[in-house]
Amino acid sequence: MVTSSHEAMHRIFQEDAGIFARTFDRLGLPLAEPVAVSLLSPDATELMPVERRIDTLLQIDSADGESYLLAIESQRRKDAGKCATWAYYLSYLHTKYGKPAVLLVTCQDERTARWAEGPFHYGIPQWRSMTVRPLVLGPHNVPVITDPDDAVRDIPLAVFSAITHGHSRDADTMLKALSSALRTLDDDTATIFRELTELGLGTGPAAQIWKDLMAIDTSFFRSESAQRVIAESEAKGLAKGLAKGLFLLIESRRITLDDASRTRISESRDPELLREWFRRALTATTAEEIFAEQPSNG
């Protein structure tokens, strides 16, 4: 089952594919900075009744002239069956695109991250025909960003860092640094990263800290009239940002929208409705599933 935190973990790489290169550079594994990034179809299904879908698939054209595929998977827990799926992905992608492929696995739990590093061997003990070694980002190797200046310098990495370390004792400091950094962005971009952070944190103490921080932004304006004006303007700005994020999510999931549906999203000024559509789009396969009417309780 795809969850909101699962979706946020790999969607950050769609917002800024260079984040993985910068992260591994800080870990002493230098990968060339991308000069061009293409979002490819995540569908890895062949002509058989088995559907396989990669979380995110990118084509990376790097500064040193190399071109390769980056398959990004978000893993929440150990899953012995997933190892064979990853082997399939790498083989399939090399066959389909004729390019080398790198598997990147993102985790929020250190034990899961350590497990995901493998290596995973396939064959018999006397002869290993294949070995899969994912690159893994998790709490054990993603930097903890608690300094607002560091967060400003690389906001996508700060978002991913906050999500990855959401259960750590530094969560409060990290989220405060991220909140401060987001104030340096334009409203639309900041809204996307606010939503990704909220989705990635899921539920728990860190999620509540983040919600409280987002509520504090308007606490300095005390008058009733000021609060009303701010609320109205924020609702409009939030709706615009949410609509932009929703379009990005729908595009990444290869869901087709007709003109009426696009207009319905772009003209909506209801943040709660847009959030509901966003949640449905995380698992939907058609536009009808996103816009389905809620059953009445009466």
C-alpha positions as CSV (number, residue, x, y, z in Angstrom):
1,M,0.0,0.0,0.0
2,V,1.4,3.4,-1.0
3,T,1.3,5.9,1.9
4,S,1.8,9.7,1.9
5,S,5.1,9.5,3.7
6,H,6.3,6.8,1.1
7,E,5.3,9.1,-1.7
8,A,7.0,12.2,-0.3
9,M,10.3,10.3,0.2
10,H,10.9,9.9,-3.5
11,R,8.9,12.9,-4.9
12,I,11.5,15.2,-3.4
13,F,13.9,13.8,-6.1
14,Q,11.5,14.9,-8.8
15,E,11.5,18.4,-7.4
16,D,15.3,18.5,-7.4
17,A,17.1,15.4,-8.9
18,G,20.5,16.9,-8.0
19,I,19.8,16.3,-4.3
20,F,21.1,12.7,-4.5
21,A,24.4,13.8,-6.1
22,R,25.0,16.5,-3.4
23,T,24.1,14.1,-0.7
24,F,26.5,11.3,-1.8
25,D,29.2,13.9,-2.4
26,R,29.0,14.8,1.3
27,L,29.3,11.1,2.1
28,G,32.5,10.8,0.1
29,L,30.9,9.2,-2.9
30,P,31.2,11.8,-5.6
31,L,28.7,11.6,-8.5
32,A,28.8,14.2,-11.2
33,E,26.2,17.0,-10.9
34,P,23.4,16.5,-13.3
35,V,23.1,18.9,-16.3
36,A,19.9,17.5,-17.6
37,V,17.2,15.3,-15.9
38,S,14.3,13.6,-17.6
39,L,11.4,12.0,-15.7
40,L,10.7,8.6,-17.3
41,S,7.7,6.3,-17.0
42,P,7.9,4.3,-13.8
43,D,6.0,1.4,-15.4
44,A,8.2,-1.7,-15.6
45,T,5.4,-4.1,-16.7
46,E,5.9,-6.5,-19.5
47,L,3.3,-8.4,-21.5
48,M,2.3,-10.5,-18.6
49,P,-0.4,-10.2,-15.9
50,V,2.0,-8.8,-13.3
51,E,2.3,-5.1,-12.7
52,R,5.6,-3.7,-11.5
53,R,6.0,0.0,-10.9
54,I,9.1,1.9,-9.8
55,D,8.5,4.8,-7.4
56,T,10.5,7.3,-9.6
57,L,12.6,6.8,-12.6
58,L,14.9,9.5,-13.9
59,Q,17.4,9.7,-16.7
60,I,20.5,11.6,-15.6
61,D,22.8,13.3,-18.1
62,S,25.8,14.3,-16.0
63,A,28.5,17.0,-16.5
64,D,31.1,14.4,-17.4
65,G,29.1,13.2,-20.4
66,E,27.7,10.1,-18.8
67,S,24.0,9.2,-19.2
68,Y,22.4,6.7,-16.8
69,L,19.1,5.8,-15.2
70,L,18.3,6.5,-11.5
71,A,15.6,4.2,-10.2
72,I,14.4,5.5,-6.8
73,E,12.5,3.3,-4.3
74,S,11.2,4.3,-0.9
75,Q,11.3,1.4,1.6
76,R,9.6,1.5,5.0
77,R,10.5,-1.9,6.4
78,K,12.4,-5.1,5.5
79,D,10.8,-7.1,2.7
80,A,12.6,-10.1,1.5
81,G,10.6,-10.3,-1.6
82,K,11.5,-6.8,-2.6
83,C,15.2,-7.8,-3.3
84,A,14.2,-9.9,-6.3
85,T,12.0,-7.1,-7.5
86,W,15.0,-4.7,-7.4
87,A,17.1,-7.2,-9.4
88,Y,14.3,-7.4,-12.0
89,Y,14.1,-3.6,-12.2
90,L,17.8,-3.2,-12.9
91,S,17.8,-6.0,-15.5
92,Y,14.6,-4.7,-17.2
93,L,15.8,-1.1,-17.3
94,H,19.2,-2.0,-18.9
95,T,17.4,-4.1,-21.5
96,K,14.7,-1.5,-22.3
97,Y,16.9,1.6,-22.4
98,G,20.3,0.3,-23.1
99,K,21.8,2.4,-20.3
100,P,23.4,1.5,-17.0
101,A,21.0,1.8,-14.0
102,V,21.5,2.8,-10.4
103,L,19.1,1.8,-7.7
104,L,18.6,4.4,-4.9
105,V,16.6,3.3,-1.9
106,T,15.4,5.9,0.7
107,C,14.5,4.9,4.2
108,Q,13.3,6.6,7.4
109,D,14.3,3.7,9.7
110,E,18.0,2.9,10.3
111,R,17.5,-0.8,10.6
112,T,15.7,-0.9,7.3
113,A,18.4,1.2,5.7
114,R,21.2,-1.1,6.8
115,W,19.3,-4.1,5.5
116,A,18.6,-2.4,2.1
117,E,22.3,-1.8,1.5
118,G,22.7,-5.5,0.9
119,P,24.4,-6.9,-1.0
120,F,21.8,-9.3,-2.3
121,H,23.2,-12.4,-4.1
122,Y,21.3,-14.6,-6.6
123,G,22.4,-18.0,-7.8
124,I,23.9,-20.9,-5.9
125,P,26.5,-20.6,-3.1
126,Q,29.1,-22.0,-5.5
127,W,28.4,-19.5,-8.2
128,R,26.7,-16.1,-7.7
129,S,25.2,-15.2,-11.0
130,M,24.0,-11.7,-9.9
131,T,24.6,-9.3,-7.0
132,V,22.5,-6.3,-6.3
133,R,24.0,-3.4,-4.3
134,P,21.6,-0.5,-3.9
135,L,22.7,3.0,-2.9
136,V,20.8,3.8,0.3
137,L,19.9,7.1,2.0
138,G,18.7,6.9,5.5
139,P,19.2,8.2,9.0
140,H,22.6,6.5,9.2
141,N,24.2,8.5,6.4
142,V,21.9,11.5,5.5
143,P,23.3,14.7,7.2
144,V,21.4,16.2,10.0
145,I,20.7,19.9,9.1
146,T,20.0,22.0,12.1
147,D,21.5,25.3,11.0
148,P,19.1,27.6,9.2
149,D,22.0,28.9,7.0
150,D,22.8,25.3,5.9
151,A,19.1,24.7,5.2
152,V,18.9,27.8,3.0
153,R,21.9,26.7,0.9
154,D,20.1,23.4,0.0
155,I,16.4,23.4,0.8
156,P,15.5,20.1,-0.9
157,L,18.2,18.3,1.0
158,A,17.0,20.0,4.2
159,V,13.5,18.7,3.5
160,F,14.7,15.2,2.9
161,S,17.0,15.4,5.9
162,A,14.1,16.4,8.2
163,I,11.9,13.6,6.9
164,T,14.6,11.0,7.2
165,H,15.4,12.0,10.8
166,G,11.8,12.7,11.8
167,H,12.1,10.3,14.7
168,S,15.4,11.7,16.1
169,R,16.0,13.9,19.1
170,D,17.1,16.7,16.7
171,A,13.7,16.8,14.9
172,D,12.6,20.0,16.6
173,T,15.8,21.9,15.8
174,M,15.8,20.6,12.2
175,L,12.2,21.5,11.5
176,K,12.8,25.0,12.9
177,A,15.8,25.5,10.6
178,L,13.7,24.2,7.7
179,S,10.8,26.5,8.5
180,S,13.1,29.5,8.6
181,A,14.7,28.5,5.3
182,L,11.3,28.1,3.5
183,R,10.6,31.8,4.3
184,T,13.3,32.7,1.7
185,L,11.4,31.1,-1.1
186,D,8.5,32.3,-3.2
187,D,5.1,31.3,-1.9
188,D,4.4,28.6,-4.6
189,T,7.7,26.8,-4.2
190,A,7.6,27.1,-0.4
191,T,4.1,25.6,-0.4
192,I,5.2,22.5,-2.3
193,F,8.1,21.8,0.1
194,R,5.8,22.5,3.1
195,E,3.4,19.9,1.8
196,L,6.1,17.4,1.0
197,T,7.5,17.8,4.5
198,E,4.1,17.3,6.1
199,L,3.3,14.2,4.0
200,G,6.8,12.8,4.6
201,L,6.6,13.2,8.4
202,G,3.3,11.3,8.5
203,T,2.0,11.1,12.1
204,G,3.8,11.5,15.4
205,P,5.6,14.1,17.5
206,A,7.6,15.5,14.6
207,A,4.5,16.0,12.5
208,Q,2.8,17.9,15.2
209,I,5.9,20.1,15.7
210,W,5.8,20.9,12.0
211,K,2.1,21.8,12.1
212,D,2.7,24.1,15.1
213,L,5.6,25.8,13.3
214,M,3.4,26.4,10.2
215,A,0.7,27.9,12.4
216,I,3.2,30.3,14.1
217,D,3.9,32.2,10.9
218,T,0.8,34.4,11.4
219,S,0.9,34.7,15.2
220,F,2.5,38.1,15.1
221,F,-0.6,39.8,13.6
222,R,-3.1,40.1,16.4
223,S,-6.0,42.3,15.1
224,E,-9.1,40.5,14.0
225,S,-9.2,42.4,10.7
226,A,-5.5,41.6,10.0
227,Q,-6.1,37.9,10.8
228,R,-9.0,37.8,8.4
229,V,-7.1,39.5,5.5
230,I,-4.1,37.2,6.1
231,A,-6.3,34.1,6.3
232,E,-8.0,35.0,3.0
233,S,-4.7,35.8,1.2
234,E,-3.0,32.7,2.6
235,A,-5.9,30.5,1.5
236,K,-5.6,31.9,-2.0
237,G,-1.8,31.5,-2.1
238,L,-2.0,28.0,-0.4
239,A,-4.6,26.8,-2.9
240,K,-2.4,28.0,-5.8
241,G,0.6,26.2,-4.4
242,L,-1.4,23.0,-3.7
243,A,-2.8,23.0,-7.2
244,K,0.7,23.3,-8.6
245,G,1.9,20.4,-6.5
246,L,-1.2,18.3,-7.4
247,F,-0.5,18.9,-11.1
248,L,3.1,17.7,-10.6
249,L,2.0,14.6,-8.8
250,I,-0.7,13.7,-11.4
251,E,1.9,14.1,-14.2
252,S,4.4,11.9,-12.4
253,R,1.8,9.2,-12.0
254,R,1.0,9.4,-15.7
255,I,-2.7,10.1,-15.0
256,T,-4.5,11.8,-17.9
257,L,-6.6,14.9,-17.2
258,D,-9.1,16.4,-19.6
259,D,-9.5,20.2,-19.9
260,A,-12.5,20.3,-17.4
261,S,-10.5,18.5,-14.7
262,R,-7.5,20.8,-15.2
263,T,-9.8,23.8,-14.9
264,R,-11.4,22.3,-11.8
265,I,-8.0,22.1,-10.1
266,S,-6.5,25.4,-11.2
267,E,-9.7,27.4,-10.2
268,S,-10.2,25.7,-6.9
269,R,-9.7,28.0,-3.9
270,D,-10.4,25.3,-1.2
271,P,-7.1,24.1,0.3
272,E,-8.8,21.2,2.1
273,L,-10.4,19.9,-1.1
274,L,-7.1,20.2,-2.9
275,R,-5.4,18.3,-0.1
276,E,-8.0,15.5,-0.4
277,W,-7.4,15.3,-4.2
278,F,-3.7,15.2,-3.5
279,R,-4.1,12.3,-1.1
280,R,-6.3,10.4,-3.6
281,A,-3.8,11.1,-6.4
282,L,-1.0,9.3,-4.4
283,T,-2.7,5.9,-5.1
284,A,-5.2,6.7,-8.0
285,T,-4.7,5.4,-11.5
286,T,-7.4,7.5,-13.2
287,A,-8.7,11.0,-12.9
288,E,-12.1,9.6,-11.9
289,E,-10.6,8.1,-8.8
290,I,-9.3,11.5,-7.8
291,F,-12.5,13.4,-8.2
292,A,-15.0,10.7,-7.1
293,E,-17.7,12.1,-4.9
294,Q,-17.6,11.2,-1.2
295,P,-20.4,8.9,-0.2
296,S,-22.9,10.6,2.1
297,N,-23.4,9.5,5.7
298,G,-27.1,10.2,5.7
